[in-house]
Amino acid sequence: MAATRLKSDFVVFLVILAITLISGVKINLNGSWAVEDEGREIVTLATVPGEIFMDLVNGGFLDDPYYRSNYIKYRWVSYRNWTYSRSFLVSEDVYDRPHLDLVCEGLDTVAAVYINDKLLARTKNMFIKHRFDVKGLLVPGKNVVKVVFTSAVLYAAEQAKAHAYPIPPADRNPCENSEKYHQFIRTRQSAFSWDWGPAFPTVGIWKPIYIDGYTEARIGEVTVATSKTTNSSWVVSGKVHFHVLSDVTIDLVISIPGLKKVEMFKVKLSPKVTGGQEFKYRLSITTPVELWWPNGHGNQKLYDINVQITDNSLDPVDKKSLRFGFRTIKLIENDIQGGKATTFYFMINDKPIFMKGSNWIPGDAFQERMTPERTRNLLQSAADAGMCMMRVWGGGIYETDVFYDLMDELGIMVWQDFMFAVAMYPADQEYLDTVREETTYQVRRLQHHASIAIWSGNNECAGCLASNRFGTAAHYKRYYNDYVALYIGVVLNVTAQEDQSRPIVSTSPSNGKLTPGAGWIDKNVYDTHHGDVHFYTYSGNLWDWRRFPKPKFCSEYGIQSYPSFEVLKQVSQPEDWYFNSTFIADRQHHCGGDKQLFDMVKAVMHLPNSTDHIKLFSDLLYVFQINQAMSIKTESEVYRRMQGVMNGLGGYTMGSLIWQLNDNWQGPSWATLEYTGKWKMLHYYIKDFYNKTVVVPWEDGDTFKISFVQEDVQLPAPGESVEILKSKTGIPLGSSYRSSGQDQYSQETFEWQQSSAEEGKDLKWSRSAVTEESEGQSPGVVHMGQQKLLVVEKAAGDKDSSWYCSTAKPCVLVLTFRPWDLTKSPLRIQTIIKQSTILPSMVIFEAETSTMLGQLKREDYMIEITVQDEASVTLASNFYFLTVPKAAWGMRKANIKVKSVTARDKNFVITLSSDQPALFVFVEAWGIKGRFSQNGFHMMSGPSKALSLVFYPWEVTTVMVLQDSLRITSLMDVYQF
Ligand code: BMA
């Protein structure tokens, strides 16, 4: 292959564009097909792209597969073989093309493809795009294409039987009603069921299918990588892959219109070259470019790159356009304390970024139902909650182009697993070959996306082997060899060959850069000192931060909840609404999941006790969501406040990916968004704790601390010593990061603010906070000294004018102690925070809890915390329970009223009032899709203070309809006295 660079002139490019708009021919075969089972018991119309279950629903053979336990009832569908067929016309003009391919972008999965009853090909991997030469099989006029699918379940069982030794697990787990041996078929692994979803082993033509007529060559996949050469210049490079028919010299034009860049190359192609044809290009960019940034860190500027080929006569033409972005990605794994720990964080455009994110599973068991609108809605919800990374988990699919385009646009970086999850996998030659093809195709297909940050070989397969989860220990060597052959020999090697522009890890979780040295299977896969971890715990009080580790990067963590009653109702009947019903047992796929939910709730709240079974059921769903929201809030706040902060070898956390973003059906799961896209309470909480700036209260022994986390602040070097500050009495005052003995803080001021005279008359309680004066000298700590007063805030209002900030960017921290019982008054502490060195996470307040509380009883109050800037703009706010709700005293049932609903642009402002303090106020608009500006909030101020929130509808509605749809629940509503 030879290439000659011809011109670099944008005018020439425009001329070329104008004369090369003719393209090859395509016969679109999407649309209406016929489908029948082997015995022709069922013959019906089918839709392509699609799969068998929806075809049978549309044909009237099945009801909603998600309804009640239909997924078990409809299992027969996946035990049959199904044949899809259709006829199509080939005109003389098309027939005369020198080359005609049948292109199947995706067949799910094991299929025999026939043209005019002649066997064309057999397929066995849904993740591969096929291109079959059909020139010799087509005739002018009417032709028939037929795709005969073998049952995925029967095929997998057959493969398992034929394999020389068992590849465990045979079965997923007893609670899933799963099908067996998913690892033997290259299909969506969760199609055989998962702990959050039903088994629907589909078959079908799940991606577009067409006849493609062309002359000498076609453009295949195009890769695009950007690298920075100097401060202002970049190189855009990659490969253009071709499908080549005969020896030909083409003109290849590559252009980036946004940069007025165009280059033309003369390329000699030949079909004789094994492994296909490719051309490496390299464009120097010296004009200024705009960078692409993750969500929350800048714009997501994308550039088009156009690739076109022409033959000498400039006809026919093939062209391809892709979007890419200028950004650099580095995974930083630096040794800490001589390698006892290692950092694990992403630098994007040389900026270390804490990856706030979640995990993505297939949005539906029937992929054709995942419309671009649904995908957009879910991902927009992720972005709206402040996320900037999403892990595409290895038990699903390599997602659609729409998905990755949206990730590019929204600035959500992708941690892309290869599709292997929680199992041992075969590694016979046939399997390795198909995985090689799959990996090559998928990396080439996805590589240009600016959003993709990292490739990862599989989900937890190394962990399963290391922990002997499937009883592999007796034949460890065999499974180890298979593991290395598949993931290292094929997946990693192919990926590294195809894409050098981003980091690769062999599995998730792993010990990162230490994993290759450990022979690819870490001794302790879940080591918090290196790489990424998955962390799960499901018992007791998870509203307590001490329950959580301090990893370098947590790529999975979560707990279950149920969907809201509104959503679960859609697929169930009143007799299902008990926690011992068959419906619930069939939905709960996580063994022991319901018991865990009850136990976790019991540790923190009283269980709902309504005697009305429907109310009791819906109340339980509500408290499960509270527990999920609070537990994951607590855990996430640990990760956020450990941003760039070390505690021994722990901490320096730089990523938190919640398990899981979305739901696959209406069932119990770890999801934060329901199947309909509705936000669970936790998703509202994510929006708060994934804010750019967060304030995190926590108690450490008898010390009450407040951390302030700012994500744009420079990280300190890892491994610098952590100094535990001690008071004279030996009470630890907390840890503060210090670099080379230099204090990070200037003297801070702290004052119990004296309120105005008017407020003073409400003063019910005041005291001198007595601690040792000398503590005031400790840097990094705010102390209570003598003569400080805790002042009662006027119950009726917030007069906040009595403080000011005295330096350039100081903040004001306000702690308001809110009583459950309105006959008690709230109390307020205000302090001015000033610091000379700003760290990404700092303890900005620290006090002995017992001293701070004095006579206050934990059971009587919660604390509201706000950090404001000097213009009184709230930078961050939070709340803190001094005790779990079940131990709180004096809470009364709140009567929450909707005071008004008014339209504002396309949105609605809802104003609420409450006669009593109310916790976890959850507002729903039943029947209207949309989300609120906040939810699961607390209304602590009593009748005098209204609270307004905004409803953002995702469909057209009116004030009246919205008003009627509103349902409001707060904690005390679930108890009968
Ligand atoms: C993780 C995931 C999934 C699973 C989740 C909850 O390990 O990788 O396999 O759904 O836990 O159990």
Residues whose N, C-alpha, C, O or C-beta is under 5 A from the ligand:
A	BS01	BMA	D195 V422 N459
